[in-house]
């Protein structure tokens, strides 16, 4: 697995996952919606930590900056 997620992408995913957690514990979301968003939040956290998003692969998307060559 080649990393295909940049720092901003990872931060956004983690913030979204935290937001879902806060909404759940505040009682704003519940039931099926809470389960679906909880699973999505878990996927966001996992992909953030491994810096790889499988959905980016078929489309050739990468939010990771390419290393600049030093002269």
C-alpha distances in whole Angstrom, upper triangle without the diagonal:
4,6,9,11,15,17,20,17,16,20,21,19,20,24,24,23,26,28,27,28,31,32,32,34,37,37,37,34,35,34,32,31,30,28,26,26,25,22,21,21,19,16,17,17,14,11,13,13,9,9,7,9,9,12,12,10,13,15,13,14,13,15,14,16,16,18,21,23,26,29
4,6,9,12,15,17,15,15,19,20,18,20,23,23,23,26,28,28,29,32,33,33,35,37,38,37,35,36,36,34,32,31,30,28,27,26,24,22,22,21,17,17,17,15,12,13,13,10,8,7,10,10,13,11,10,13,14,12,12,10,12,10,13,12,14,17,19,22,25
4,6,8,11,14,12,11,15,16,15,17,20,20,20,23,25,25,26,29,30,30,32,34,36,34,33,34,34,32,30,29,28,26,24,24,22,20,20,18,16,15,15,13,10,10,10,8,5,5,8,10,12,10,10,14,14,12,11,8,9,7,10,11,12,16,18,21,25
4,7,10,12,10,10,14,15,14,16,19,19,19,22,24,24,25,28,29,30,32,33,34,33,31,33,33,31,29,28,27,25,23,23,21,19,19,18,15,14,15,14,10,10,12,10,6,5,7,9,10,8,8,12,11,9,7,5,6,5,9,10,13,16,19,22,25
4,7,8,6,7,10,11,10,12,15,15,16,19,20,21,22,25,26,27,29,30,32,30,29,30,31,29,27,26,25,23,21,21,20,17,16,16,14,11,12,12,9,8,10,9,5,6,7,10,11,9,11,14,13,12,9,6,5,5,9,11,13,17,20,22,26
4,6,5,6,9,10,11,13,15,16,17,19,20,22,23,25,26,28,29,31,32,31,29,32,33,31,28,28,27,25,23,23,22,19,18,18,16,13,14,14,11,9,11,11,7,9,11,14,15,12,14,17,16,14,11,8,5,4,6,10,12,15,18,20,24
4,5,5,6,9,10,11,12,14,15,17,18,20,21,23,24,26,27,28,30,29,28,31,32,31,28,27,27,25,22,22,22,19,17,18,17,13,13,14,12,9,11,12,9,12,13,17,17,15,18,21,20,18,15,11,8,7,9,12,13,16,19,21,25
4,5,5,6,9,10,11,12,14,15,16,18,20,21,22,24,26,27,29,27,26,29,31,29,26,25,26,24,21,21,21,18,17,18,17,13,14,15,13,10,13,14,11,13,14,17,17,15,18,21,19,18,14,12,8,9,10,14,16,18,22,24,27
4,6,5,6,9,10,11,12,14,15,17,19,20,21,23,25,26,27,26,25,27,28,27,24,23,23,21,18,19,18,15,14,15,13,10,11,13,10,8,11,12,9,10,10,14,13,12,15,18,16,15,12,10,7,8,11,15,17,19,23,25,29
4,6,5,6,9,10,11,12,14,16,17,18,20,21,23,24,26,25,24,26,27,26,23,22,22,20,17,17,17,14,12,13,12,8,8,10,8,5,8,10,7,10,10,14,14,13,16,19,18,18,14,12,10,10,13,16,18,21,24,26,30
4,5,5,6,9,10,11,12,14,15,16,18,20,21,22,24,23,23,25,27,26,23,22,22,21,18,17,18,15,13,14,14,10,10,12,11,8,10,13,11,13,14,17,18,17,20,23,22,21,17,15,12,13,15,18,20,22,26,27,31
4,6,5,6,9,10,10,12,14,15,16,18,20,21,23,21,20,23,25,24,21,19,20,19,15,16,16,13,11,14,13,9,10,13,12,9,12,15,13,14,13,17,16,16,19,22,20,20,16,15,12,14,16,20,22,24,28,30,33
4,5,5,6,9,10,11,13,14,15,17,19,20,21,20,19,21,22,21,18,17,17,16,12,13,13,10,8,10,9,5,7,10,9,7,10,12,11,12,11,14,14,14,17,20,19,19,16,15,13,14,17,20,23,25,29,31,35
4,5,5,6,9,10,11,12,14,15,17,18,20,19,18,20,22,21,19,17,17,16,13,13,13,11,8,9,10,7,6,9,10,7,9,12,12,14,13,17,17,17,20,23,22,22,19,18,15,16,19,22,24,27,30,32,35
4,5,5,6,9,10,10,12,14,15,16,18,17,17,19,22,21,18,17,18,17,13,13,15,13,9,12,13,9,9,13,13,11,13,16,15,17,16,20,19,20,23,25,24,24,21,20,17,18,21,24,26,28,32,33,37
4,5,5,6,9,10,11,12,14,15,17,15,14,17,19,18,15,14,15,14,10,11,12,10,7,10,11,8,9,13,13,11,14,17,16,17,15,18,17,18,22,24,23,23,20,19,17,19,22,25,27,30,33,36,39
4,5,5,6,9,10,11,13,14,16,15,13,15,17,17,14,12,13,12,8,8,10,8,4,7,9,7,7,10,11,10,13,15,15,16,15,18,18,19,22,24,24,24,21,21,19,20,23,26,28,31,35,37,40
4,5,5,6,9,10,11,12,14,14,13,16,18,18,16,13,14,15,11,10,12,11,8,10,12,10,9,13,14,13,14,17,18,19,18,21,21,22,25,28,27,28,25,23,21,22,25,28,30,33,36,38,41
4,5,5,6,9,10,10,12,11,11,14,17,17,14,12,14,14,10,10,13,12,9,12,14,12,12,16,17,15,17,20,20,21,20,23,22,23,26,28,28,28,25,24,22,24,26,30,32,34,38,40,43
4,5,5,6,9,10,11,10,8,11,13,13,10,8,10,10,7,7,10,9,7,10,12,11,11,15,16,15,18,20,20,21,19,21,21,22,26,27,27,28,25,25,23,25,28,31,33,36,39,41,45
4,5,5,6,8,10,10,9,11,14,14,12,9,11,12,9,7,11,11,8,10,13,12,12,15,17,16,17,20,21,22,21,23,23,25,28,30,30,31,28,27,25,26,29,33,34,37,41,42,46
4,5,5,6,9,9,9,12,15,16,14,11,14,15,12,11,14,14,11,14,17,15,15,18,20,19,20,23,24,25,24,26,26,27,30,32,32,33,30,29,27,28,31,34,36,39,42,44,47
4,6,5,6,5,6,9,12,14,11,9,12,13,10,10,14,14,12,14,17,16,16,20,21,20,22,25,25,26,24,27,26,27,31,32,32,33,30,30,28,29,32,36,38,40,44,46,49
4,5,5,6,5,7,10,12,10,7,9,11,9,8,12,13,11,13,16,16,16,19,21,21,22,25,26,26,25,26,26,28,31,32,32,34,31,31,29,31,34,37,39,42,45,47,51
4,5,8,8,9,12,15,13,10,13,15,13,11,15,16,14,15,19,18,18,21,23,22,23,26,27,28,27,29,29,31,34,35,35,37,34,33,31,33,35,39,40,43,47,48,52
4,6,8,10,13,16,14,12,15,17,14,14,18,18,16,18,21,20,20,23,25,24,26,29,29,30,29,31,31,32,35,37,37,38,35,35,32,34,37,40,42,44,48,50,53
4,6,7,10,13,12,10,13,15,13,13,17,18,16,18,21,21,21,24,26,26,27,30,31,31,30,31,30,33,36,37,37,38,36,35,34,35,38,42,44,46,50,52,55
4,7,10,13,10,9,13,14,12,13,17,17,16,18,21,20,21,24,25,25,27,30,30,30,28,30,29,31,34,35,35,36,34,34,32,34,37,40,42,45,48,50,54
4,7,9,7,5,9,10,9,10,13,14,13,16,18,18,19,22,23,23,25,28,28,28,26,27,26,28,31,32,32,34,31,32,30,33,36,39,41,44,47,50,53
4,7,6,5,8,10,10,10,13,14,14,16,19,19,20,22,24,25,26,29,29,29,27,28,27,30,32,33,33,35,33,34,32,35,38,41,43,46,49,52,55
4,6,5,6,9,10,11,13,14,15,17,19,20,21,23,25,26,27,29,30,29,27,27,27,30,32,32,33,35,33,34,33,36,39,42,44,47,51,53,57
4,5,5,6,9,10,11,12,14,15,17,18,20,21,23,24,26,27,28,27,25,25,24,27,29,29,30,32,31,32,31,34,37,40,42,46,49,51,55
4,5,5,6,8,10,11,12,14,15,16,18,20,21,22,24,26,26,25,23,23,22,25,27,28,28,30,28,29,29,31,34,37,40,43,46,49,52
4,6,5,6,9,10,10,12,14,15,16,18,20,21,22,24,25,25,22,23,22,25,28,29,29,31,29,29,28,30,34,37,39,42,45,48,51
4,6,5,6,9,10,10,12,14,15,17,18,20,21,23,24,23,21,21,21,24,26,27,28,30,28,29,28,30,33,36,39,42,45,47,51
4,5,5,6,9,10,11,12,14,16,17,18,20,21,22,21,18,19,18,21,23,24,24,27,25,26,25,27,31,34,36,39,43,45,49
4,5,5,6,9,10,10,12,14,15,16,18,20,20,20,17,18,17,20,23,24,24,26,24,24,23,25,29,32,34,37,40,43,47
4,5,5,6,9,10,11,12,14,15,17,19,20,19,18,19,18,21,23,25,25,27,25,25,24,26,29,32,34,37,41,43,47
4,5,5,6,9,10,11,12,14,16,17,18,17,15,16,16,19,21,22,23,25,23,23,23,24,28,31,33,36,39,42,45
4,5,5,6,9,10,11,12,14,16,16,15,13,14,13,16,18,20,20,22,20,20,19,21,25,28,30,33,36,39,43
4,5,5,6,9,10,10,13,14,15,15,13,15,15,17,20,22,22,23,21,20,19,21,24,27,29,32,36,38,42
4,5,5,6,9,10,11,13,14,14,13,14,15,17,19,22,23,23,21,21,20,21,25,27,29,32,35,38,41
4,5,5,6,8,10,11,12,11,9,11,11,14,16,18,19,20,18,18,17,19,22,25,27,30,33,36,39
4,6,5,6,9,10,10,10,9,11,12,13,16,18,18,19,16,16,15,16,20,22,24,28,31,33,37
4,6,5,6,9,10,11,11,13,15,16,18,21,21,21,19,18,16,17,20,23,24,28,31,33,37
4,5,5,6,8,9,9,11,13,15,16,19,20,20,18,17,17,17,20,22,24,27,30,32,36
4,5,5,6,5,6,8,10,11,13,16,17,16,14,13,13,13,17,19,21,24,27,30,33
4,6,5,7,8,12,13,13,15,18,18,18,15,13,12,12,15,18,19,23,26,28,32
4,6,8,10,13,16,16,17,20,21,20,18,16,15,14,17,19,20,23,26,28,32
4,5,8,11,14,14,14,18,19,18,16,14,14,13,16,17,18,22,24,27,30
4,7,10,12,11,12,16,16,15,13,10,10,9,12,14,15,19,22,24,28
4,6,9,8,9,13,13,12,11,9,10,10,13,15,17,21,23,26,29
4,5,6,7,10,11,11,9,9,10,11,15,17,19,23,25,28,32
4,5,5,8,10,10,10,11,13,14,18,19,21,25,27,30,34
4,5,7,8,9,9,10,12,14,18,19,23,26,28,32,35
4,6,6,6,5,7,9,11,15,16,19,22,25,28,31
4,5,5,6,8,11,13,16,16,19,22,25,28,31
4,6,8,11,14,16,19,19,22,25,27,31,34
4,5,9,12,14,17,18,21,23,26,29,32
4,7,10,12,14,14,18,20,22,26,28
4,7,9,12,13,16,19,21,25,28
4,5,8,9,13,16,18,22,25
4,6,9,12,15,18,21,24
4,6,9,12,15,18,22
4,6,9,12,15,18
4,6,9,12,16
4,6,9,13
4,6,10
4,6
4
